[in-house]
Each structure stands twice: as C-alpha cells, then as structure tokens.
Amino acid sequence: MIRKRLLALSIGTALALIPLNTNAAVTKAGSICNKAGSVTTISKIKHACLPSKSSLTWQVLNQDNAHRLALEKSVSLQALPASLVDKLLQARQDKSPWLDQVCSVDFESTDVPLCEGGDVNSSKLIVLYGDSHASMWMSAIEKIAKKRGYRVRLFAKLACPIVRETIWSFQLNKPFVECSQWQEKVISQIKTLSPDILITTDQWKPAVIDGKRSDYDTPFVWQKEYPKALQELSLITKKLIVIGNNPSLTQDPVSCISKPRTALALCSSGRAQADNAAINQVEKTATTALKSTYIDTVLWACTQSLCPVVIAGKIAYFDQWHFSESYVQYLLPLLENALKLPA
C-alpha cells in the first residue's frame, strides 16, 4: 500500500513539473482560446483569438477579423498614443468635407442643392439620402463609386431622419416641420432620378406628440413609421442599402481624451449605452423584410462590451455622434466590401 502511494505521488509530481501548453487546444479554426487579441498560426494561416458567442475562439484573420482584432487591442490602451497627441488640436475639424458645405442643408432651410461626387459623367447613379450621417459617409462612398463607375448624388439635411412623421428638433427646440418640407422636395427628386442604387442612413430623433417632444413614444413611432418610409424608398430603386447608425457616445470624446493623464478607458462608452440597439433593430428588421442590405456599423466601433474612442491608431470620433474623417477613410475597405456595388 505504501509503495502504491509513493508511486502515485511520484507520478503526480512528475506531471506537475510538465509545463502546460495554454495553446494545446489550437488545432483548427473555432478552437477555444484564452486571451482576446492574441494571434497564432494554424496550418500556415494566421488566426486571432476573438469573442464568439459565449467564448473566445481562434478565427481566421480575414479583413473583418483584422478590424475586430484592432478593436480588442484598442480597448486595452491605457493612454493616448504619442502619435495622436499633436492631432488633438485638429480633432474637431477631422470630419467629412461634405459636412461643411451647403450640401448638408442647415436646420432652418428647406433648400435642395445639387451635390454630386464619384464619376460625375457616369450614367449609373447612386443616391445617398439622409441626415448628417449621409454627409459623414459621402467622402468614402464617392471614392468607392468612382472606382466602380458610379455618379453619386447626395441629399442630406442636418438632424433630419428619413421617417415621414414630424420629429422634434433639438436645435430649433420645436417640431421639425422644416425636415418634413425638405423630405417632400427630396423624395420627388429621387423618384425622378430613379437611381440604380439608393443608400440611406440617419440617426433617430425624438417623437412629437400633441406638438411636444416625447422620448417615451420615440421607439413606437420608429416601429410604425420607419418601415413605411423604407418601403417608399424601395419602390424608387433597383437596390436599397441601409447603413445603420454608428454608436452615440455618452460623453464628448475629444474633451475627454484631451484631459492630462486621462486613462482612455474612462473615455470609452459602454456598448449597451451607446449602440442605439432598439432603434437599430427596428431599422435592421425593416431592411431585411424588404430583402435589402443592412450594414451594421456598431460592429466597426465596439467590442461586445465597450466602444473606444481611439481605434486602430485613429481618433475615431470628432464629436459624440459622428465618426472622424480619418476613421471613415480607415473603414473604407470594410464599407466597400459591405456595399457590394456591382461593377
């Protein structure tokens, strides 16, 4: 009996001395891994350890996963990278050039200016329609369109979403009738243009009930009115694409990262507070019901839990609601892949 105990003890001691291989489970894509953001090679192909449902798994490091890897690394940043310190003073001006033109129609105006980009001599037409987020994406879309041989016509009015029900204007502090009037003119023009592709994007705004702002009723108004607005647009074009709203941060990002010795994690926003999940789900459901394309931009800016301010060496926002021009240009390959524009 004593010999058996000594033998068991010696075997246990020997096993304890064998170093554990933490990557022992790495045999193929989909295997469990234990450190988000780490990279390994499986069968001569690079894989990254990324969240997958309820666990971390090794996933092929393709274009989308390379960006997810950049997001995971961004969350772990402690301080603003030295390469970005000198760019802080210009961070608020790092925005789409289309946002500072008459092409982004002001709050009180109902003008419909002629704003075009891409291959302006092409007979193939993309219409980009929405609020300031349409202007935000225009700089990338016109490059993609020019490459694919499309002309792009931009219709954008600040803070004016595509729902046809009158919404509330924070800027004017009243029902946004100017938005409704502008929409009437724009929809008429888009119908006349009959674009090959219609891309729309916007950010929700509060509902108006009995002439007053009603945050409570906003989700219900969106559930009712957004599908109707999208259905009307789908009848105007051969291909409809919705670019989902990007995260709305819970604090001003530029002010936060400008504070001396600020930990970047304190400037991040929780995904649950920033991802506009309820409204985005309404828009996604309405889009897929029409068999149209929905592009989820939250996936380009948030991990499963956080939405960082600095991503892939870029200050990703110039205010709480819009991506910076630098970040939009960084996202251009992902946007191009998601749009899948026919040549």
C-alpha positions as CSV (number, residue, x, y, z in Angstrom):
1,M,0.0,0.0,0.0
2,I,2.8,2.4,0.9
3,R,4.6,1.6,-2.4
4,K,1.4,2.4,-4.3
5,R,1.0,5.7,-2.5
6,L,4.6,6.6,-3.2
7,L,4.2,5.6,-6.9
8,A,1.1,7.8,-7.2
9,L,2.8,10.7,-5.5
10,S,5.8,10.5,-7.8
11,I,3.7,10.3,-10.9
12,G,1.7,13.3,-9.7
13,T,4.9,15.3,-9.0
14,A,6.2,14.4,-12.5
15,L,3.0,15.6,-14.1
16,A,3.1,18.8,-12.2
17,L,6.6,19.6,-13.5
18,I,5.4,19.3,-17.1
19,P,4.8,22.8,-18.5
20,L,1.2,23.4,-19.5
21,N,0.7,24.4,-23.2
22,T,-2.0,27.1,-23.0
23,N,-2.5,26.8,-26.8
24,A,-2.9,23.0,-26.7
25,A,-6.4,23.3,-27.9
26,V,-5.2,25.1,-31.0
27,T,-5.8,22.6,-33.7
28,K,-8.2,24.4,-36.1
29,A,-10.3,27.5,-36.5
30,G,-13.0,27.6,-33.9
31,S,-10.9,26.1,-31.1
32,I,-11.2,27.6,-27.7
33,C,-8.5,30.2,-26.8
34,N,-8.0,32.2,-23.6
35,K,-6.7,35.7,-24.4
36,A,-8.7,38.0,-26.5
37,G,-6.5,39.8,-29.1
38,S,-3.7,37.2,-29.2
39,V,-2.6,35.8,-32.6
40,T,-1.4,32.4,-33.7
41,T,-0.8,30.4,-36.9
42,I,-2.8,27.3,-37.7
43,S,-2.0,25.4,-40.8
44,K,0.1,28.3,-42.1
45,I,-2.8,30.7,-41.7
46,K,-2.9,33.5,-39.1
47,H,-5.8,33.3,-36.6
48,A,-6.9,35.7,-33.9
49,C,-8.4,35.0,-30.5
50,L,-11.8,36.8,-30.7
51,P,-15.2,36.6,-28.9
52,S,-17.6,34.1,-30.4
53,K,-21.0,33.9,-28.7
54,S,-20.2,33.0,-25.1
55,S,-16.5,32.1,-25.5
56,L,-13.2,33.0,-27.1
57,T,-12.2,31.1,-30.2
58,W,-9.4,31.2,-32.8
59,Q,-10.8,32.8,-36.0
60,V,-9.2,33.3,-39.4
61,L,-7.6,36.7,-39.6
62,N,-9.5,38.0,-42.6
63,Q,-10.4,41.6,-43.3
64,D,-13.3,41.8,-40.8
65,N,-11.5,39.9,-38.1
66,A,-8.4,42.0,-38.5
67,H,-10.5,45.0,-37.7
68,R,-12.1,43.2,-34.7
69,L,-8.6,42.5,-33.5
70,A,-7.8,46.2,-33.8
71,L,-10.9,46.9,-31.7
72,E,-9.8,44.4,-29.0
73,K,-6.4,46.0,-28.8
74,S,-7.9,49.5,-28.7
75,V,-9.9,48.6,-25.6
76,S,-6.7,47.7,-23.7
77,L,-5.0,51.1,-24.5
78,Q,-4.1,52.9,-21.3
79,A,-3.1,56.3,-22.6
80,L,-3.4,58.3,-25.8
81,P,-0.7,57.1,-28.3
82,A,2.1,59.7,-28.7
83,S,1.4,59.8,-32.5
84,L,-2.0,61.3,-31.7
85,V,-1.1,63.9,-29.2
86,D,-0.3,66.6,-31.8
87,K,-3.5,65.8,-33.6
88,L,-5.8,66.7,-30.7
89,L,-6.0,70.4,-31.6
90,Q,-7.4,69.5,-35.0
91,A,-9.6,66.6,-33.8
92,R,-12.8,68.6,-34.1
93,Q,-12.0,69.6,-37.7
94,D,-11.3,66.0,-38.7
95,K,-14.6,65.5,-40.3
96,S,-16.1,64.8,-43.8
97,P,-15.6,67.9,-46.1
98,W,-19.3,67.3,-47.1
99,L,-20.4,68.3,-43.6
100,D,-19.2,71.9,-44.0
101,Q,-20.8,72.6,-47.4
102,V,-24.3,73.8,-48.4
103,C,-24.7,70.1,-49.3
104,S,-25.5,69.5,-45.6
105,V,-28.7,71.6,-45.5
106,D,-29.0,73.6,-42.3
107,F,-31.8,73.2,-39.8
108,E,-34.0,76.1,-40.9
109,S,-33.5,75.6,-44.6
110,T,-35.5,73.5,-47.0
111,D,-33.2,74.0,-50.0
112,V,-32.2,71.1,-52.1
113,P,-28.7,71.9,-53.5
114,L,-27.1,70.0,-56.4
115,C,-24.3,67.9,-54.7
116,E,-22.6,65.2,-56.7
117,G,-19.4,63.1,-56.5
118,G,-17.9,59.9,-57.8
119,D,-17.8,59.5,-61.6
120,V,-19.8,62.6,-62.4
121,N,-20.0,61.7,-66.1
122,S,-21.4,58.2,-65.5
123,S,-25.0,57.2,-66.4
124,K,-25.0,54.8,-63.4
125,L,-26.4,56.6,-60.4
126,I,-26.2,56.2,-56.6
127,V,-28.4,58.4,-54.4
128,L,-27.2,58.9,-50.8
129,Y,-30.0,60.2,-48.7
130,G,-30.3,61.0,-45.0
131,D,-29.1,63.4,-42.3
132,S,-25.5,64.5,-41.3
133,H,-24.5,60.8,-41.3
134,A,-25.1,60.7,-45.0
135,S,-22.6,63.6,-45.3
136,M,-20.3,61.7,-43.0
137,W,-20.2,58.7,-45.2
138,M,-20.2,60.6,-48.5
139,S,-16.4,61.0,-48.7
140,A,-15.9,57.3,-48.6
141,I,-18.9,56.4,-50.8
142,E,-17.8,58.8,-53.6
143,K,-14.4,57.1,-53.7
144,I,-15.9,53.7,-53.9
145,A,-18.4,54.9,-56.5
146,K,-15.8,56.4,-58.7
147,K,-13.8,53.2,-58.6
148,R,-16.9,51.3,-59.7
149,G,-18.0,53.8,-62.3
150,Y,-21.0,55.4,-60.5
151,R,-22.1,59.0,-60.1
152,V,-23.3,59.9,-56.5
153,R,-26.0,62.4,-55.7
154,L,-26.1,63.5,-52.1
155,F,-29.3,64.6,-50.4
156,A,-28.5,65.4,-46.7
157,K,-30.2,67.7,-44.2
158,L,-28.8,68.1,-40.7
159,A,-30.7,66.2,-38.0
160,C,-33.4,65.1,-40.5
161,P,-34.1,61.3,-40.5
162,I,-36.0,59.5,-43.2
163,V,-39.2,58.9,-41.2
164,R,-42.0,61.0,-42.7
165,E,-43.7,61.7,-39.4
166,T,-42.7,65.1,-38.0
167,I,-40.0,64.7,-35.3
168,W,-38.5,67.0,-32.7
169,S,-35.6,69.3,-33.4
170,F,-33.2,69.8,-30.5
171,Q,-31.5,72.6,-32.4
172,L,-34.7,74.6,-33.1
173,N,-36.5,73.4,-29.9
174,K,-39.8,72.7,-31.8
175,P,-41.4,70.2,-34.1
176,F,-39.1,69.9,-37.1
177,V,-41.5,70.9,-39.9
178,E,-38.6,72.1,-42.0
179,C,-37.4,68.4,-42.2
180,S,-40.8,67.3,-43.4
181,Q,-40.9,70.0,-46.0
182,W,-37.4,69.2,-47.2
183,Q,-38.3,65.5,-47.4
184,E,-41.3,66.2,-49.8
185,K,-39.0,68.0,-52.2
186,V,-36.2,65.4,-52.0
187,I,-38.5,62.3,-52.4
188,S,-39.9,63.9,-55.5
189,Q,-36.5,64.5,-57.0
190,I,-35.3,61.0,-56.1
191,K,-38.3,59.5,-57.9
192,T,-37.4,61.5,-61.0
193,L,-33.8,60.4,-60.9
194,S,-34.8,56.7,-60.5
195,P,-31.3,55.7,-59.1
196,D,-29.7,52.3,-59.7
197,I,-28.8,52.2,-56.0
198,L,-30.2,54.1,-53.1
199,I,-28.2,54.3,-49.9
200,T,-29.8,55.8,-46.8
201,T,-28.6,56.4,-43.3
202,D,-29.7,58.5,-40.4
203,Q,-29.9,58.9,-36.6
204,W,-33.2,58.8,-34.7
205,K,-34.7,61.9,-33.2
206,P,-37.5,62.2,-30.6
207,A,-41.1,61.8,-31.5
208,V,-43.7,64.7,-31.4
209,I,-47.0,64.1,-29.6
210,D,-49.5,66.9,-29.5
211,G,-46.9,69.4,-30.5
212,K,-44.5,68.4,-27.7
213,R,-41.3,66.2,-27.6
214,S,-42.0,62.7,-26.3
215,D,-39.0,60.4,-25.7
216,Y,-41.3,57.7,-24.4
217,D,-43.1,57.5,-27.8
218,T,-40.0,57.6,-29.9
219,P,-39.5,53.8,-30.2
220,F,-43.2,53.3,-31.1
221,V,-43.1,56.0,-33.7
222,W,-40.0,54.4,-35.2
223,Q,-41.5,50.9,-35.2
224,K,-44.5,52.3,-37.1
225,E,-43.0,54.9,-39.4
226,Y,-39.5,53.7,-40.4
227,P,-40.8,50.6,-42.3
228,K,-43.2,52.8,-44.2
229,A,-40.5,55.3,-45.1
230,L,-38.2,52.5,-46.2
231,Q,-40.9,50.8,-48.2
232,E,-41.5,54.1,-50.2
233,L,-37.7,54.3,-50.9
234,S,-37.6,50.6,-52.0
235,L,-40.1,51.3,-54.8
236,I,-37.8,54.0,-56.3
237,T,-34.7,52.0,-56.8
238,K,-33.4,48.6,-58.0
239,K,-31.1,48.2,-54.9
240,L,-31.7,49.7,-51.5
241,I,-28.9,49.8,-48.8
242,V,-29.3,51.0,-45.2
243,I,-26.1,52.0,-43.4
244,G,-27.0,51.5,-39.7
245,N,-26.4,54.3,-37.2
246,N,-23.0,54.3,-35.6
247,P,-22.7,54.4,-31.8
248,S,-23.6,57.6,-29.9
249,L,-21.0,58.1,-27.2
250,T,-22.1,59.0,-23.7
251,Q,-19.6,61.9,-23.4
252,D,-17.7,64.2,-25.7
253,P,-14.7,62.1,-26.8
254,V,-12.3,64.9,-27.8
255,S,-12.8,66.8,-24.5
256,C,-12.2,63.5,-22.6
257,I,-9.0,62.4,-24.3
258,S,-7.6,66.0,-24.1
259,K,-7.5,65.9,-20.3
260,P,-4.0,65.4,-19.0
261,R,-3.2,61.9,-17.8
262,T,-6.7,60.6,-18.6
263,A,-7.0,56.9,-18.8
264,L,-8.5,56.1,-22.2
265,A,-10.8,53.5,-20.7
266,L,-12.6,56.4,-18.9
267,C,-13.4,58.0,-22.3
268,S,-14.9,54.8,-23.7
269,S,-18.7,54.2,-23.7
270,G,-20.4,51.1,-22.7
271,R,-21.9,49.4,-25.7
272,A,-25.2,49.0,-24.0
273,Q,-25.4,52.8,-23.6
274,A,-24.0,53.7,-27.0
275,D,-25.2,51.3,-29.6
276,N,-28.8,52.6,-30.2
277,A,-29.8,48.9,-30.1
278,A,-33.6,49.4,-30.0
279,I,-33.8,51.8,-32.9
280,N,-31.1,50.0,-34.9
281,Q,-33.0,46.7,-34.5
282,V,-36.2,48.4,-35.9
283,E,-34.2,49.6,-38.9
284,K,-32.5,46.3,-39.5
285,T,-35.8,44.3,-39.3
286,A,-37.5,46.7,-41.7
287,T,-34.5,46.4,-44.1
288,T,-34.3,42.6,-44.1
289,A,-38.1,42.4,-44.5
290,L,-37.6,44.1,-47.9
291,K,-34.7,41.8,-48.7
292,S,-32.4,44.8,-48.8
293,T,-28.9,45.3,-47.4
294,Y,-28.3,46.4,-43.8
295,I,-24.8,47.4,-42.8
296,D,-24.2,47.2,-39.0
297,T,-21.7,49.9,-38.2
298,V,-21.7,49.3,-34.5
299,L,-19.6,46.2,-35.2
300,W,-17.0,48.5,-36.6
301,A,-16.7,50.6,-33.5
302,C,-17.5,48.4,-30.5
303,T,-16.4,45.2,-28.8
304,Q,-19.0,43.1,-27.1
305,S,-18.9,45.5,-24.1
306,L,-17.1,48.8,-25.0
307,C,-17.0,51.4,-27.7
308,P,-13.5,53.0,-27.5
309,V,-12.6,56.5,-28.7
310,V,-9.2,55.6,-30.2
311,I,-9.3,52.7,-32.7
312,A,-6.5,51.4,-34.9
313,G,-4.3,54.4,-34.2
314,K,-7.1,56.9,-35.1
315,I,-9.3,59.3,-33.1
316,A,-12.5,57.6,-34.2
317,Y,-14.9,60.5,-33.5
318,F,-14.9,64.3,-33.8
319,D,-18.0,64.6,-31.6
320,Q,-20.3,62.3,-29.7
321,W,-22.4,61.3,-32.7
322,H,-20.1,61.1,-35.8
323,F,-17.0,59.2,-36.9
324,S,-14.0,61.3,-37.8
325,E,-12.9,61.6,-41.4
326,S,-9.7,59.7,-40.6
327,Y,-11.8,56.8,-39.2
328,V,-14.2,56.8,-42.1
329,Q,-11.3,56.6,-44.5
330,Y,-9.8,53.7,-42.5
331,L,-13.2,51.9,-42.7
332,L,-13.4,52.4,-46.5
333,P,-12.3,48.9,-47.4
334,L,-14.9,47.4,-44.9
335,L,-17.6,49.7,-46.3
336,E,-16.7,48.8,-49.9
337,N,-17.0,45.1,-49.0
338,A,-20.3,45.6,-47.3
339,L,-21.8,47.7,-50.1
340,K,-21.0,45.1,-52.7
341,L,-21.6,47.5,-55.5
342,P,-21.9,45.8,-58.9
343,A,-19.3,47.0,-61.4
